[in-house]
Amino acid sequence: MTLAALNTLTDQSDTDLTATITDAHRQLTHHKARFILALTEFHDRELARAHGAPTTAAWLQLTHGVARRTAYEYLGVGARLKNFPLLAQTFLAAAFSYSIVRLLLRYMTPENQEELIELARTHPFAELVLLLAGRDQPDSRPTANRISVVTDPETGEVRIWGRLDPERGAEFMAALKISELANLIDIDGVDEEVLEDPAAVEKLIERARTPEDEKSEETDREPRTSRFGGPLAPTLFTAFMGLIHMVRSHPLSRVRAPGAEVNVLFTQDNRAFIPGHHGGQTGQLMRTILNGSVRYHLLSRSGLTLKVTRATRLASEAQVKALLNVWRFQCAGPGCDHTRFLEFHHIVPWAEGGATELANLIPLCSGCHALVSAGIMTVHIDSDPRFLRFRLPGGASYTSENRGPAVTDQAMGQWGDRYFDGPVPRGDEHRLQVWEHPDSFDEPLEGEA
């Protein structure tokens, strides 16, 4: 990029810069699709040898500086795209990003091609991942569970690496979570029922990490948060060492890690998946379920039944657990898949009479919650309570029906967000459809009747 071109970008307004990114991404997607489809044809014609390379991947390395692993990924995507011309055409038209195409190809068959393309048209990427979780992956191979441990004879250092399938990975992360707690407190004295409650375990970890002078009773100003998933990167080593210490000190213990147990969610369209490990397939998960080492949840279409009185502002432990299940253990914000430090937001603000009940609460990560607090994103329960509207600046709206994954407004058709009521992002006040009529309800003046 020349200095003049760089200056052109830095001189753009916020609106123009956003439009530039959108346009550039669309062109990038089109050219990437064209590159991959052309590369596939090049490979099928076996032209690499004619250009002095033993394989197509080697030719890409030599002539275009493409890493070998990336080259094989492109060739794999291209080979599968040949079987799905409708998806290839959509990709070439830049309707889907490369990431979406790669995701769809994992699950696509000739029979479900149109269905999956329609899902991708109407849902952001994060929601699409959830909607595909638990489906069969026709070309998938079982993960070869493997752990390697090598000791360097010169230094005595130990290197550990490996790969686990989604079920074993979830079990490992659950063990790390309970060992994170065990590394902070003596869990022998903790009631077993407490350890069976994920929210209670999170609370114990949070309290154990809080300095003594900051430990006080919660006030109305302190939001209740939840951090689903394994230990954070800074605490991963101590959690791992805690796991080792537990095994060494209690080698015969039968205690599992139910506080961060493997959660398997069942949906009404006959899918089962582990939150945070969406690659697991329904059939494969049955082994884990039958082993009895999981906590499983049947998700109804609405399932919002728990309520507490108006006197309680903070979500109860039971509500936290129910909300995490309803929203698949992640942020409810459209396009957001964060699972850490979730806060439970009142859709109708508490100060304005909003009740602390499941129908009025959603989990939001701290980032999305900050957007709502700043008025940049608004959340609104429609006059039809099935629909939860997420409004973003510029008229972008996403809708969650019965607390399901959000869809684009275009996909809602006649049920789209008509902006008749509710809050809108700052600057979008003009988008509200205010009812106006030239007639008046006043009594007519004399002579006008």
C-alpha positions in Angstrom: 0.0 0.0 0.0 1.4 3.4 -1.0 1.6 6.3 1.5 -1.1 8.1 -0.6 -3.5 5.1 -0.4 -2.9 4.8 3.4 -3.6 8.5 3.8 -6.9 8.0 1.9 -8.0 5.4 4.4 -7.0 7.5 7.5 -8.8 10.5 6.1 -12.1 8.6 5.6 -15.1 9.3 7.8 -16.3 6.5 10.2 -19.2 5.7 7.8 -16.9 5.5 4.7 -14.3 3.5 6.6 -17.0 0.9 7.6 -18.2 0.8 4.0 -14.7 0.3 2.8 -14.2 -2.7 5.1 -17.5 -4.3 4.0 -16.7 -3.8 0.3 -13.1 -5.0 0.6 -14.3 -8.1 2.5 -16.9 -8.9 -0.2 -14.2 -8.6 -2.9 -11.8 -10.6 -0.8 -14.4 -13.4 -0.5 -15.2 -13.4 -4.2 -11.5 -13.6 -5.2 -10.8 -16.3 -2.6 -13.7 -18.4 -4.0 -12.4 -17.9 -7.5 -8.8 -18.8 -6.3 -10.0 -22.0 -4.6 -12.2 -23.1 -7.5 -9.5 -22.4 -10.0 -6.9 -24.2 -7.9 -9.2 -27.3 -7.7 -9.4 -27.3 -11.5 -5.6 -26.9 -11.7 -5.2 -29.9 -9.3 -7.7 -32.1 -11.3 -5.7 -31.4 -14.5 -2.5 -32.5 -12.7 -0.7 -29.4 -13.9 1.8 -29.2 -11.0 4.4 -31.4 -12.6 4.3 -29.4 -15.8 5.3 -26.4 -13.6 8.2 -28.1 -11.9 6.5 -29.2 -8.7 5.7 -32.7 -7.5 2.3 -31.8 -6.0 -0.2 -28.9 -6.2 0.6 -28.0 -2.5 4.3 -27.9 -3.3 3.6 -25.7 -6.3 1.6 -23.3 -4.1 4.5 -23.2 -1.6 7.0 -22.5 -4.4 5.2 -19.9 -6.5 2.8 -18.2 -4.1 4.4 -18.6 -0.6 1.4 -20.5 0.7 2.1 -22.7 3.8 1.8 -26.4 3.1 -1.0 -26.9 5.7 -3.0 -24.0 4.2 -2.5 -25.4 0.7 -3.9 -28.7 1.7 -6.8 -26.9 3.4 -7.6 -25.0 0.2 -7.4 -28.2 -1.8 -9.7 -30.0 0.7 -12.3 -27.3 0.6 -12.2 -27.1 -3.2 -12.6 -30.9 -3.5 -15.7 -30.9 -1.4 -17.1 -27.8 -3.1 -17.2 -29.7 -6.4 -20.0 -31.8 -4.9 -22.1 -28.8 -3.9 -22.4 -26.5 -6.9 -25.1 -24.4 -5.3 -22.8 -23.6 -2.3 -19.9 -23.0 -4.7 -22.0 -20.5 -6.6 -23.1 -18.8 -3.4 -19.4 -18.6 -2.3 -18.4 -17.1 -5.6 -21.1 -14.5 -5.3 -19.5 -13.5 -1.9 -22.8 -14.2 -0.1 -20.9 -16.4 2.5 -17.5 -15.9 4.0 -14.8 -18.6 3.7 -15.3 -19.4 7.4 -19.0 -20.1 6.8 -18.3 -22.2 3.8 -15.8 -24.3 5.7 -18.3 -24.8 8.5 -21.1 -25.8 6.2 -19.0 -28.3 4.3 -18.5 -30.3 7.6 -22.2 -31.1 7.7 -23.4 -30.8 4.1 -24.9 -33.6 2.1 -26.7 -33.4 -1.3 -30.0 -33.8 0.7 -29.5 -31.0 3.1 -27.5 -28.5 0.9 -30.4 -26.1 0.4 -31.5 -26.3 4.1 -28.0 -25.5 5.3 -27.5 -22.6 2.8 -30.8 -21.1 4.0 -29.7 -21.4 7.7 -26.4 -19.6 6.8 -28.3 -16.8 5.0 -30.4 -16.1 8.0 -28.1 -16.5 11.0 -24.8 -14.9 12.1 -21.8 -17.2 12.3 -22.0 -17.9 16.1 -25.7 -18.8 16.0 -25.0 -21.0 12.9 -22.4 -23.0 14.9 -25.1 -23.7 17.6 -27.7 -24.7 15.0 -25.4 -27.2 13.4 -24.0 -28.6 16.7 -24.9 -32.3 17.2 -25.6 -32.9 13.5 -23.8 -35.8 11.8 -20.7 -34.9 9.8 -20.6 -37.3 6.8 -16.9 -37.2 6.1 -15.7 -37.0 9.7 -13.4 -39.6 11.2 -13.3 -40.4 15.0 -10.7 -38.4 16.8 -7.8 -40.6 17.8 -7.4 -39.7 21.5 -3.8 -39.3 22.2 -1.6 -37.8 24.9 2.2 -37.7 24.5 4.6 -37.0 27.3 8.3 -36.7 26.6 11.1 -36.1 29.1 14.2 -34.3 27.8 17.1 -36.4 29.2 19.5 -33.4 29.2 17.3 -30.9 31.1 14.7 -33.1 32.7 11.9 -30.9 31.2 8.7 -32.6 30.3 6.7 -31.7 27.2 3.0 -32.6 27.1 0.7 -32.4 24.1 -2.2 -34.3 22.7 -5.6 -34.3 21.1 -9.0 -35.3 22.6 -12.4 -35.8 21.1 -15.2 -33.4 22.2 -16.5 -35.8 24.9 -13.1 -36.5 26.4 -12.1 -32.9 26.0 -15.2 -31.8 28.0 -14.4 -34.3 30.7 -10.8 -33.0 30.9 -12.0 -29.4 31.1 -14.4 -30.4 33.8 -11.6 -32.0 35.8 -9.5 -28.8 35.4 -12.4 -26.7 36.8 -12.7 -28.7 40.0 -8.9 -28.9 40.4 -8.8 -25.1 40.0 -11.1 -24.9 43.1 -9.1 -27.6 44.9 -6.0 -25.6 44.4 -7.6 -22.7 46.2 -9.5 -24.3 49.0 -9.8 -27.7 50.7 -12.7 -29.3 48.9 -12.9 -32.3 51.3 -15.0 -30.1 53.6 -17.3 -28.9 50.8 -20.8 -30.5 50.7 -21.2 -32.8 47.7 -24.4 -31.1 46.6 -22.5 -27.8 46.4 -19.9 -29.5 44.1 -22.8 -30.7 41.9 -23.9 -27.1 41.2 -21.8 -25.4 38.5 -22.9 -21.9 39.6 -21.9 -22.7 43.2 -18.5 -23.9 42.1 -18.0 -20.7 40.2 -19.0 -18.7 43.2 -16.5 -20.6 45.4 -13.7 -20.0 42.9 -14.5 -16.3 42.6 -14.7 -15.9 46.4 -11.4 -17.8 47.0 -9.7 -15.5 44.5 -11.1 -12.3 46.1 -8.8 -10.5 48.6 -10.0 -10.8 52.1 -10.5 -7.0 52.4 -12.9 -7.1 49.4 -15.0 -9.9 50.6 -18.3 -8.5 51.6 -22.0 -9.2 51.2 -23.3 -8.5 47.7 -25.1 -5.2 47.2 -27.6 -4.1 44.6 -24.7 -2.5 42.6 -22.8 -5.7 42.2 -23.9 -7.8 39.2 -24.0 -11.5 39.4 -21.7 -13.1 36.9 -20.9 -16.5 35.6 -17.9 -17.9 33.9 -18.7 -21.1 32.1 -15.9 -23.2 30.7 -12.4 -24.2 31.8 -9.8 -22.1 33.7 -8.5 -18.9 32.2 -5.1 -18.9 30.6 -3.4 -17.3 33.7 -4.8 -20.0 36.0 -4.5 -23.0 33.7 -1.2 -24.1 35.1 -2.3 -24.0 38.7 -5.5 -25.8 37.7 -3.5 -28.5 36.0 -1.1 -28.8 39.0 -4.2 -29.0 41.3 -5.4 -32.0 39.2 -2.0 -33.7 39.8 -2.0 -32.9 43.5 -5.6 -34.3 43.9 -4.6 -37.6 42.2 -1.4 -37.9 44.3 -3.1 -37.1 47.6 -6.4 -39.1 46.9 -5.4 -41.9 44.5 -8.5 -43.9 45.3 -11.0 -41.1 45.4 -14.2 -41.6 43.4 -15.0 -38.0 43.4 -15.8 -36.6 40.0 -15.9 -32.9 39.0 -19.7 -32.3 38.9 -19.3 -28.6 39.6 -18.1 -28.2 36.0 -19.6 -31.4 34.8 -20.0 -32.4 31.2 -23.3 -30.7 30.2 -25.2 -32.4 27.2 -28.0 -30.3 25.8 -30.9 -32.0 24.0 -33.0 -30.0 21.5 -36.5 -30.6 20.1 -35.1 -31.3 16.7 -33.3 -34.4 18.1 -29.8 -32.9 18.4 -27.5 -33.3 21.3 -24.3 -31.4 21.9 -21.9 -30.2 24.5 -21.7 -26.4 25.0 -18.3 -25.2 24.0 -17.5 -28.5 22.2 -19.9 -28.1 19.3 -18.1 -30.6 17.0 -19.4 -33.6 18.9 -22.0 -35.6 17.0 -25.3 -36.8 18.6 -24.6 -40.5 18.0 -21.1 -40.2 19.5 -22.4 -38.5 22.6 -24.7 -41.4 23.5 -21.8 -43.3 24.9 -21.0 -40.5 27.3 -24.7 -40.2 28.3 -25.1 -43.9 29.0 -22.0 -43.8 31.2 -23.9 -41.6 33.6 -21.1 -39.1 34.0 -22.9 -36.1 32.6 -25.6 -33.6 33.5 -28.2 -33.4 30.7 -30.9 -30.9 30.0 -34.0 -31.2 27.8 -34.5 -27.7 26.2 -38.1 -26.7 25.5 -39.0 -24.1 23.0 -39.5 -21.4 25.7 -38.9 -23.1 29.1 -39.0 -19.9 31.1 -40.9 -20.9 34.2 -38.8 -20.0 37.2 -39.6 -16.7 38.9 -38.7 -14.9 42.1 -40.3 -12.0 43.8 -39.9 -8.3 43.0 -37.8 -8.0 46.2 -34.9 -9.8 44.6 -32.8 -7.8 42.1 -30.0 -10.3 41.4 -30.6 -13.6 39.6 -30.8 -16.6 41.9 -28.5 -19.5 41.6 -31.4 -21.6 40.1 -32.1 -18.8 37.6 -28.4 -18.6 36.6 -28.4 -22.3 35.9 -31.7 -22.2 33.9 -30.5 -19.1 31.9 -27.3 -20.8 31.0 -29.2 -23.9 29.8 -31.7 -21.9 27.7 -28.9 -19.8 26.0 -26.6 -22.8 25.5 -24.1 -21.6 28.1 -23.0 -18.5 26.1 -23.8 -14.8 25.6 -27.2 -14.1 24.1 -25.9 -11.2 22.0 -26.3 -11.8 18.3 -23.1 -13.1 16.7 -21.4 -13.4 20.1 -20.1 -16.8 21.4 -18.4 -15.7 24.6 -18.8 -18.0 27.5 -16.7 -16.2 30.1 -17.8 -13.6 32.7 -21.5 -13.6 31.7 -23.7 -11.0 33.4 -27.4 -11.4 33.8 -29.2 -8.4 32.3 -32.7 -7.1 33.0 -34.4 -6.5 29.6 -36.9 -4.2 31.3 -34.6 -2.3 33.7 -35.0 -3.1 37.4 -35.3 0.6 38.1 -38.3 0.8 35.7 -40.1 -2.1 37.3 -38.6 -5.0 35.5 -38.9 -8.2 37.4 -36.1 -10.6 38.2 -37.7 -13.5 36.3 -36.4 -15.7 33.5 -38.6 -14.0 30.9 -36.9 -10.7 31.7 -33.3 -11.9 32.1 -30.7 -12.7 29.5 -27.0 -13.6 29.9 -24.7 -11.1 28.2 -20.9 -11.1 28.2 -19.3 -8.0 29.7 -18.6 -6.6 26.2 -22.2 -6.9 25.0 -23.5 -5.7 28.4 -21.4 -2.6 28.0 -22.9 -2.0 24.5 -26.4 -2.2 26.1 -25.5 0.1 29.0 -24.1 2.6 26.5 -27.2 2.6 24.4 -25.4 1.2 21.4 -27.3 -2.1 21.3 -30.8 -2.4 22.7 -32.8 -5.5 23.7 -36.6 -5.4 23.5 -39.3 -7.9 24.2 -41.8 -7.5 21.3 -45.5 -7.1 21.8 -45.5 -10.7 20.7 -43.5 -12.1 23.7 -42.1 -14.9 21.5 -39.8 -12.4 19.9 -36.8 -10.8 21.5 -35.3 -8.0 19.4 -31.7 -7.1 19.4 -31.3 -3.7 17.7 -27.9 -2.3 16.5 -27.1 1.1 15.0 -28.2 1.9 11.5 -31.4 -0.2 11.6 -29.8 -3.6 11.9 -32.1 -5.9 13.9 -31.8 -9.6 14.9 -34.6 -11.6 16.5 -34.5 -14.5 18.9 -37.8 -16.5 18.7 -38.5 -18.4 22.0 -34.9 -17.7 23.1 -33.5 -19.6 20.1 -30.5 -18.5 18.1 -30.9 -15.0 16.6 -31.8 -14.6 12.9 -31.5 -11.6 10.6 -34.5 -9.3 10.2 -34.8 -10.2 6.5 -35.3 -13.9 7.5 -38.2 -13.0 9.7 -40.3 -11.9 6.8 -43.7 -10.6 7.9 -42.6 -11.1 11.5 -39.7 -8.7 11.1 -38.9 -5.9 13.5 -41.2 -3.0 12.6 -39.8 -0.6 15.2 -43.3 0.2 16.6 -42.2 0.4 20.2 -39.3 -0.3 22.6 -35.8 1.3 22.9 -33.6 1.9 19.9 -29.8 2.6 19.7 -28.9 6.2 20.2 -29.2 8.1 16.9 -31.9 5.7 15.6 -34.8 7.4 17.3 -36.1 8.4 13.8 -36.6 4.8 12.9 -39.5 4.3 15.5 -42.8 4.2 13.6 -44.9 6.8 15.5 -48.6 6.6 14.7 -49.8 9.9 13.4 -53.2 10.9 11.9 -54.3 14.3 10.5 -57.7 14.0 12.2 -58.2 15.0 15.8 -60.1 13.5 18.6 -61.2 16.9 19.8 -64.8 18.0 19.4 -65.4 19.6 16.0 -65.7 23.3 16.0 -69.1 24.8 15.2 -69.7 24.7 11.4 -67.2 21.9 10.8 -69.4 19.0 11.5 
